[in-house]
Amino acid sequence: MNLPVEVSRQNVNLPTLPDSAQLIARADGRNFDLQTRRTELEQQRFRVRLAHNEQWPSVKLGPYTAGENVIDSKRELGLSLSMPLPFRNQARGSEEAAKARLHQAEVSLDTAMREVERKIMTAADSYKKELKKLGEDTPQLLGQLREAAKLADDNYRLGVLPISTYTEVQSQYLEGTDAVLNSRLDALRYLADLEYLSGEQLHDIGLPSSPAENFSRRD
């Protein structure tokens, strides 16, 4: 049985961003890359503690006997103590190598945190610039261009509008729509970057009630 399929058109709102400091604070606890590097750092700290404990050698203690044969009437009993030699230099080298890897992990985490902060500041600034381009009067301007294009089309079909004027009006409408869509697309890309960096959803998804809402933003 064949049934018609209708795809609902969704509208992703462009919200006003929280303060960049808030986004950075959220990223500190939610950013995937930072969490991965913190896990690696904890592993390196554990390896340093393990290497430090390995400075003490593996000591074996046990009984021993001497003179055990049929002829001897005397037997010697005692305790035996054994350990690997040399052990101190090997353990010290392992601990120093573990500390070096720990230092690298600390530097890597610090570098990653500063990189996340830089990316958040850059993406937030670019996002705000795209919102400024769109402006609150964008739906009204697009509506005016749309009505002008429709009126030009009707008059051209009636033969009362020259083709040069008709083409100019249609071009203005297409160029205006294209500029708005490009700015909106860029804004959505920056918003997606900020959501990935901060680990938090910043937008809402809904169904537009009118075509003009496709270009609106939520304050």
Secondary structure as UniProt FT lines:
FT   STRAND          11..12
FT   HELIX           20..30
FT   HELIX           32..53
FT   TURN            54..55
FT   STRAND          60..66
FT   STRAND          76..82
FT   HELIX           88..134
FT   TURN            136..137
FT   HELIX           138..158
FT   HELIX           163..198
FT   STRAND          205..206
FT   HELIX           211..215
//
